[in-house]
């Protein structure tokens, strides 16, 4: 995500302590979405070139290194950004001072974090020298990301994401350019690990410059204030740590209990499918300050806002699950090669369904955080992590990449059910079941069209036709009518509109 300096300048005149209008959230979401869609094309190009150049086994080694280092990413931010946003929106702190304290803390621990990742990677994968070399290189991204995340509260609080969008887009395009060069010179696999450093480096530079134009972000050091921030963020930090392990443990377990080829197939399927999570990530980052403010001031308004969020994300997630499941074998062959199809076809389909579920889980989990129920989120994530790890250990040796995808789908389904129950017990929120059931009609028609067309036409054409069918049928008989979509985009007031047809207010 990124923001232009002009947008950043406008943020100074905004009032960060009140809930943003749904129109402002939609504008922030749309801005990032356009940049991410363009960046997504670049990312797909990077993955395609890399997999075709390296093949399943070598790409499996690269994936092993990246997934292992990503286990440490929760420690780059510690959940402090969300705590800062919650403090500022509740009128309990000055944004500039809190960001400066966070910057000071990050400077102190970013290098030790990178060293810890490199050393543990060497201990675990010492029998595979290529993996060790790449772990040491990719660990540098932890240092860059730790410093970059210090500026997140600035953009989250003001709901201004022009700079965030530019940094993300520039980083992805830079990765593609570097990959093109490496492929053309037939570079060794280790050089592809350096590409992983491009996005966080670009993000750090751009976001630091823009954040500095909004507020004072010079590092400040205070033991007392740092401890207060850390203490308040401890439950959220634990949630983040467990969450990262939850999302990355499958790849690590697969690398230890299966073959490099299965790891490569899973890595490709994961990269393709989870690029779609940008949609929920951008929407939720744009709405975090509003959600936290509404819970403290208007519980029924909070429930309506969460309902609208769930409906919007379900609307986007349904075609991803259905079309992804139908077209996954051809899609992974197109973006990888025929070598990835056997292990990666069904894997990709299962992961697309899991991605759609994560849209809803993420929205409801953020709502629980806004409701100050992060302690429950911590307990839930611990249980879900244990279930996920056990399933991966059992399934990975026998089913490889498909077993890892199935484990993720099962654990994600269980998590969604529990978090839905908990939020309903803590607030007036109720699941919009009528909306979801109504949405199944356009999703089923779209899936049928895509399945029929993919037998005779290229997979991208079939997927595009399925997407158009989904929108057309939805506008005709679905729950998300054109007037509803327009109201979400054009609204400028802080009052939330009534829930979409078929939802429970």
DRENRO-353274 format. One record per residue (C-alpha): residue in three letters; x, y, z. Coordinates in steps of 0.1 Angstrom, whole numbers, padded with zeros to 4 digits, always signed. Layout:
BEGIN
ALAXYZ
...
***
This chain:
BEGIN
UNK+0000+0000+0000
UNK+0012+0035-0007
UNK+0004+0072-0007
UNK+0015+0101-0027
UNK+0031+0131-0009
UNK+0001+0152-0019
UNK-0023+0128-0002
UNK-0001+0127+0028
UNK-0002+0165+0031
UNK-0039+0164+0031
UNK-0040+0140+0060
UNK-0026+0167+0083
UNK-0058+0186+0081
UNK-0080+0156+0088
UNK-0093+0146+0122
UNK-0078+0113+0130
UNK-0097+0107+0162
UNK-0131+0103+0147
UNK-0145+0075+0126
UNK-0138+0080+0089
UNK-0168+0081+0066
UNK-0175+0050+0045
UNK-0169+0071+0014
UNK-0134+0080+0027
UNK-0127+0044+0035
UNK-0139+0034+0000
UNK-0116+0061-0015
UNK-0086+0048+0005
UNK-0095+0012-0004
UNK-0099+0021-0041
UNK-0066+0039-0043
UNK-0047+0010-0029
UNK-0067-0015-0049
UNK-0058+0001-0082
UNK-0021+0001-0073
UNK-0023-0035-0060
UNK-0040-0048-0091
UNK-0012-0033-0113
UNK+0013-0046-0088
UNK-0003-0080-0088
UNK+0003-0083-0125
UNK+0040-0076-0118
UNK+0041-0102-0090
UNK+0025-0129-0112
UNK+0051-0121-0138
UNK+0078-0125-0112
UNK+0065-0158-0100
UNK+0060-0171-0135
UNK+0095-0163-0147
UNK+0110-0176-0115
UNK+0092-0210-0115
UNK+0099-0216-0151
UNK+0135-0207-0148
UNK+0142-0227-0116
UNK+0117-0257-0119
UNK+0099-0274-0090
UNK+0130-0285-0070
UNK+0150-0253-0071
UNK+0119-0232-0066
UNK+0112-0255-0036
UNK+0145-0245-0020
UNK+0138-0208-0026
UNK+0104-0212-0011
UNK+0118-0230+0019
UNK+0141-0201+0027
UNK+0114-0175+0022
UNK+0088-0193+0043
UNK+0113-0199+0071
UNK+0123-0162+0073
UNK+0086-0152+0071
UNK+0081-0171+0104
UNK+0099-0142+0120
UNK+0079-0114+0104
UNK+0055-0111+0134
UNK+0084-0097+0154
UNK+0090-0069+0130
UNK+0059-0050+0141
UNK+0048-0066+0175
UNK+0012-0054+0171
UNK+0023-0019+0182
UNK+0008-0002+0152
UNK-0027-0013+0160
UNK-0023-0002+0196
UNK-0011+0032+0185
UNK-0041+0036+0162
UNK-0065+0025+0190
UNK-0049+0050+0215
UNK-0050+0079+0191
UNK-0086+0072+0179
UNK-0097+0070+0216
UNK-0079+0103+0224
UNK-0054+0086+0247
UNK-0022+0097+0230
UNK-0003+0119+0205
UNK+0004+0102+0172
UNK+0038+0118+0166
UNK+0052+0109+0200
UNK+0040+0074+0198
UNK+0054+0069+0164
UNK+0088+0083+0175
UNK+0089+0059+0205
UNK+0081+0030+0181
UNK+0108+0041+0158
UNK+0134+0041+0186
UNK+0124+0006+0197
UNK+0126-0007+0162
UNK+0161+0006+0156
UNK+0173-0012+0187
UNK+0161-0047+0178
UNK+0159-0049+0140
UNK+0195-0061+0135
UNK+0194-0087+0163
UNK+0161-0100+0148
UNK+0178-0105+0114
UNK+0208-0123+0130
UNK+0185-0146+0150
UNK+0167-0156+0118
UNK+0199-0163+0100
UNK+0215-0184+0128
UNK+0184-0206+0134
UNK+0180-0211+0096
UNK+0216-0223+0094
UNK+0210-0247+0124
UNK+0179-0262+0108
UNK+0189-0265+0072
UNK+0227-0270+0075
UNK+0224-0301+0053
UNK+0212-0280+0024
UNK+0238-0253+0017
UNK+0217-0235-0009
UNK+0189-0230+0015
UNK+0212-0217+0042
UNK+0227-0191+0018
UNK+0193-0179+0009
UNK+0180-0178+0045
UNK+0210-0155+0054
UNK+0202-0132+0025
UNK+0164-0131+0030
UNK+0169-0124+0067
UNK+0179-0089+0057
UNK+0143-0082+0048
UNK+0134-0085+0085
UNK+0157-0055+0093
UNK+0141-0034+0065
UNK+0105-0044+0074
UNK+0110-0037+0111
UNK+0120-0001+0103
UNK+0092+0004+0077
UNK+0064-0007+0099
UNK+0071+0022+0123
UNK+0053+0044+0099
UNK+0021+0023+0095
UNK+0002+0041+0123
UNK+0005+0074+0104
UNK-0013+0061+0074
UNK-0037+0039+0093
UNK-0049+0067+0116
UNK-0054+0093+0089
UNK-0069+0067+0064
UNK-0045+0081+0037
UNK-0028+0054+0017
UNK-0014+0071-0014
UNK+0022+0066-0003
UNK+0016+0031+0008
UNK+0002+0022-0025
UNK+0031+0037-0044
UNK+0057+0019-0023
UNK+0040-0015-0028
UNK+0036-0010-0066
UNK+0072+0003-0070
UNK+0085-0027-0050
UNK+0067-0052-0071
UNK+0077-0037-0104
UNK+0113-0036-0091
UNK+0112-0073-0082
UNK+0099-0081-0117
UNK+0127-0060-0133
UNK+0154-0077-0112
UNK+0139-0112-0120
UNK+0139-0104-0158
UNK+0176-0096-0155
UNK+0185-0127-0136
UNK+0166-0150-0160
UNK+0183-0134-0190
UNK+0218-0139-0176
UNK+0209-0174-0163
UNK+0217-0165-0127
UNK+0223-0190-0100
UNK+0194-0197-0077
UNK+0209-0178-0048
UNK+0206-0145-0067
UNK+0169-0149-0067
UNK+0169-0146-0029
UNK+0182-0110-0034
UNK+0150-0101-0052
UNK+0131-0107-0019
UNK+0149-0076-0005
UNK+0136-0052-0031
UNK+0100-0046-0019
UNK+0109-0039+0018
UNK+0137-0016+0008
UNK+0115+0004-0015
UNK+0087+0005+0011
UNK+0111+0018+0038
UNK+0124+0046+0016
UNK+0090+0059+0003
UNK+0070+0055+0035
UNK+0097+0072+0056
UNK+0099+0102+0033
UNK+0061+0106+0032
UNK+0055+0100+0069
UNK+0082+0126+0077
UNK+0062+0151+0056
UNK+0031+0146+0078
UNK+0045+0144+0114
UNK+0079+0143+0132
UNK+0091+0106+0130
UNK+0126+0111+0144
UNK+0134+0082+0168
UNK+0129+0088+0204
UNK+0141+0066+0233
UNK+0122+0062+0265
UNK+0122+0030+0286
UNK+0090+0039+0304
UNK+0070+0048+0273
UNK+0084+0019+0253
UNK+0074-0005+0281
UNK+0039+0009+0282
UNK+0034+0004+0245
UNK+0049-0031+0247
UNK+0028-0041+0277
UNK-0004-0030+0260
UNK+0005-0047+0227
UNK+0015-0080+0243
UNK-0018-0099+0236
UNK-0018-0086+0201
UNK+0019-0094+0197
UNK+0012-0130+0208
UNK-0017-0131+0183
UNK+0006-0119+0155
UNK+0033-0144+0163
UNK+0009-0173+0164
UNK-0008-0160+0133
UNK+0025-0159+0113
UNK+0034-0194+0125
UNK-0001-0205+0115
UNK+0003-0192+0080
UNK+0039-0204+0075
UNK+0042-0236+0095
UNK+0027-0256+0067
UNK+0055-0247+0043
UNK+0082-0253+0070
UNK+0067-0287+0080
UNK+0064-0296+0043
UNK+0101-0288+0038
UNK+0110-0311+0066
UNK+0086-0340+0060
UNK+0082-0340+0022
UNK+0102-0334-0010
UNK+0115-0301-0025
UNK+0092-0306-0055
UNK+0061-0307-0032
UNK+0074-0276-0014
UNK+0078-0259-0048
UNK+0043-0268-0059
UNK+0028-0256-0026
UNK+0048-0224-0028
UNK+0036-0216-0063
UNK+0000-0224-0054
UNK+0003-0203-0022
UNK+0018-0173-0040
UNK-0009-0174-0067
UNK-0039-0178-0043
UNK-0028-0156-0014
UNK-0021-0126-0037
UNK-0059-0122-0035
UNK-0057-0115+0003
UNK-0046-0080-0007
UNK-0083-0072-0010
UNK-0092-0079+0026
UNK-0059-0065+0039
UNK-0065-0032+0022
UNK-0101-0029+0032
UNK-0094-0038+0068
UNK-0064-0015+0071
UNK-0086+0013+0057
UNK-0114+0006+0082
UNK-0094-0002+0114
UNK-0096+0033+0129
UNK-0133+0036+0122
UNK-0140+0002+0137
UNK-0122+0009+0169
UNK-0138+0044+0172
UNK-0173+0030+0166
UNK-0170+0003+0192
UNK-0161+0028+0219
UNK-0190+0052+0209
UNK-0218+0033+0192
UNK-0222-0005+0196
UNK-0251-0008+0171
UNK-0232+0013+0146
UNK-0203-0009+0151
UNK-0224-0040+0145
UNK-0238-0025+0113
UNK-0203-0016+0101
UNK-0190-0051+0107
UNK-0220-0065+0089
UNK-0213-0043+0059
UNK-0177-0053+0060
UNK-0185-0090+0061
UNK-0210-0087+0032
UNK-0185-0067+0010
UNK-0157-0093+0016
UNK-0181-0122+0010
UNK-0191-0106-0022
UNK-0155-0105-0034
UNK-0145-0138-0019
UNK-0173-0160-0034
UNK-0160-0158-0070
UNK-0124-0163-0059
UNK-0134-0196-0042
UNK-0157-0209-0069
UNK-0137-0198-0100
UNK-0104-0207-0084
UNK-0115-0242-0075
UNK-0129-0248-0110
UNK-0099-0234-0130
UNK-0069-0243-0106
UNK-0053-0271-0127
UNK-0051-0250-0159
UNK-0041-0218-0140
UNK-0012-0234-0122
UNK+0000-0249-0155
UNK-0002-0215-0171
UNK+0016-0196-0144
UNK+0041-0223-0136
UNK+0045-0252-0160
UNK+0031-0287-0166
UNK+0056-0300-0140
UNK+0036-0282-0112
UNK+0002-0295-0123
UNK+0000-0329-0106
UNK+0009-0317-0071
UNK-0003-0281-0075
UNK-0036-0283-0093
UNK-0059-0295-0064
UNK-0036-0277-0039
UNK-0043-0243-0056
UNK-0081-0250-0057
UNK-0082-0258-0019
UNK-0061-0227-0012
UNK-0085-0204-0032
UNK-0113-0216-0010
UNK-0092-0210+0022
UNK-0085-0175+0010
UNK-0122-0167+0006
UNK-0127-0179+0042
UNK-0098-0157+0055
UNK-0116-0126+0042
UNK-0144-0132+0067
UNK-0122-0145+0095
UNK-0099-0114+0092
UNK-0129-0090+0093
UNK-0144-0106+0124
UNK-0110-0109+0141
UNK-0104-0072+0136
UNK-0138-0065+0150
UNK-0129-0086+0181
UNK-0097-0066+0184
UNK-0117-0034+0182
UNK-0139-0048+0209
UNK-0108-0052+0232
UNK-0111-0090+0231
UNK-0076-0098+0219
UNK-0071-0121+0248
UNK-0097-0144+0234
UNK-0081-0141+0199
UNK-0049-0152+0215
UNK-0064-0184+0230
UNK-0083-0191+0197
UNK-0052-0187+0176
UNK-0032-0210+0200
UNK-0058-0238+0196
UNK-0061-0233+0158
UNK-0023-0233+0154
UNK-0021-0266+0173
UNK-0048-0281+0151
UNK-0030-0269+0120
UNK+0004-0282+0130
UNK-0010-0316+0139
UNK-0029-0319+0106
UNK+0002-0309+0086
UNK+0025-0334+0104
UNK+0000-0361+0097
UNK-0009-0352+0062
UNK+0023-0339+0047
UNK+0042-0372+0044
UNK+0013-0389+0026
UNK-0003-0361+0006
UNK+0024-0335+0002
UNK+0012-0301-0009
UNK-0024-0312-0011
UNK-0023-0323+0025
UNK-0009-0290+0036
UNK-0037-0271+0017
UNK-0064-0294+0032
UNK-0050-0288+0067
UNK-0052-0250+0062
UNK-0087-0252+0049
UNK-0100-0273+0079
UNK-0083-0251+0105
UNK-0095-0219+0088
UNK-0131-0232+0088
UNK-0130-0240+0125
UNK-0116-0206+0133
UNK-0143-0188+0113
UNK-0170-0206+0132
UNK-0156-0198+0166
UNK-0148-0162+0159
UNK-0183-0157+0146
UNK-0198-0171+0178
UNK-0176-0150+0200
UNK-0183-0116+0183
UNK-0221-0123+0184
UNK-0218-0128+0222
UNK-0198-0096+0226
UNK-0218-0072+0204
UNK-0251-0068+0185
UNK-0235-0083+0154
UNK-0253-0112+0137
UNK-0241-0132+0107
UNK-0259-0121+0075
UNK-0269-0156+0065
UNK-0296-0145+0040
UNK-0270-0124+0022
UNK-0246-0153+0020
UNK-0272-0177+0008
UNK-0284-0152-0018
UNK-0248-0148-0030
UNK-0246-0185-0037
UNK-0268-0180-0068
UNK-0245-0158-0089
UNK-0215-0177-0076
UNK-0229-0211-0088
UNK-0238-0197-0122
UNK-0204-0182-0127
UNK-0187-0214-0117
UNK-0208-0233-0143
UNK-0200-0209-0171
UNK-0162-0210-0163
UNK-0162-0248-0162
UNK-0179-0251-0195
UNK-0158-0225-0213
UNK-0124-0237-0199
UNK-0128-0270-0220
UNK-0126-0250-0252
UNK-0110-0216-0244
UNK-0079-0204-0226
UNK-0082-0204-0188
UNK-0079-0166-0185
UNK-0107-0161-0210
UNK-0129-0186-0191
UNK-0121-0170-0158
UNK-0129-0135-0171
UNK-0162-0148-0185
UNK-0170-0163-0152
UNK-0163-0131-0134
UNK-0184-0110-0157
UNK-0212-0136-0153
UNK-0210-0133-0116
UNK-0213-0095-0116
UNK-0242-0096-0142
UNK-0262-0123-0124
UNK-0256-0105-0090
UNK-0269-0072-0104
UNK-0300-0089-0117
UNK-0309-0113-0089
UNK-0281-0111-0063
UNK-0279-0094-0029
UNK-0254-0066-0039
UNK-0273-0044-0062
UNK-0259-0014-0081
UNK-0275+0011-0057
UNK-0258-0006-0028
UNK-0224-0005-0044
UNK-0228+0031-0054
UNK-0239+0041-0018
UNK-0207+0025-0004
UNK-0185+0044-0028
UNK-0202+0078-0028
UNK-0213+0081+0009
UNK-0194+0109+0027
UNK-0212+0110+0060
UNK-0200+0092+0092
UNK-0234+0075+0096
UNK-0234+0041+0081
UNK-0260+0032+0055
UNK-0285+0003+0062
UNK-0271-0031+0056
UNK-0275-0046+0022
UNK-0306-0065+0012
UNK-0309-0099+0029
UNK-0285-0090+0058
UNK-0293-0089+0094
UNK-0288-0054+0109
***
